[in-house]
């Protein structure tokens, strides 16, 4: 959510512009603090602290929500390659996850809406509670493998329960390890489900 | 729960000062009526009601903690 960047330009202003261009950010979405400026022969060397406004808006929002839900927990944001991950850690956080992660998904959706309000570039925020999503991903991957093997062994298509787009993507990804099967999603949200087809059966 | 819905709605709208929640308390359920500025109604409903649905899910989760059933109504 925060990063320090060193950059150079003919003027401080130009150096800042260049830094923003390099990281693909708009001035609207970040706060900039100049840590140091050194004038040299070729121009100005500038050290900048760049704060992601969207992520910090998201963190503030979450803290307010948790306070009103009377939940004491730590909110920890980390910057991942193409998204911000916010993990909530504490005790008695079950209600925050809800049945099959419903509450967590709802909160993540609201969080993204609020954080990206008026933003120039949208930034995706993934919300997790006590690494619930990591654990769930593992169990989904296990399920996927078992069902791929079942489809291959029996030669019959296997249809899974309705899943969210994120869950379905996990299943499709695992399918790459099983060249004898093909996966396809069918149905309308929120009842869209993945079916695993053994390749032979599909051809006929 | 009232405060929770206020915090959620205020973060979504353009005119947070016009967010107002009135509460109708029942024995086992609470009805929360959310009022926002007319131009902000879409911001708390969202495309295909996605925001309204998420608001309801989060408020319900908080209500369960208090052993109640919450109903969120958006007044326009």
Interface residues (C-beta under 8 A of the other chain):
Chain A: X61 X64 X65 X68 X69 X70 X95 X96 X98 X102 X103 X106 X107 X109 X110 X113 X114 X117
Chain B: X3 X4 X7 X8 X11 X12 X46 X50 X51 X53 X54 X55 X57 X58 X61 X62 X64 X65
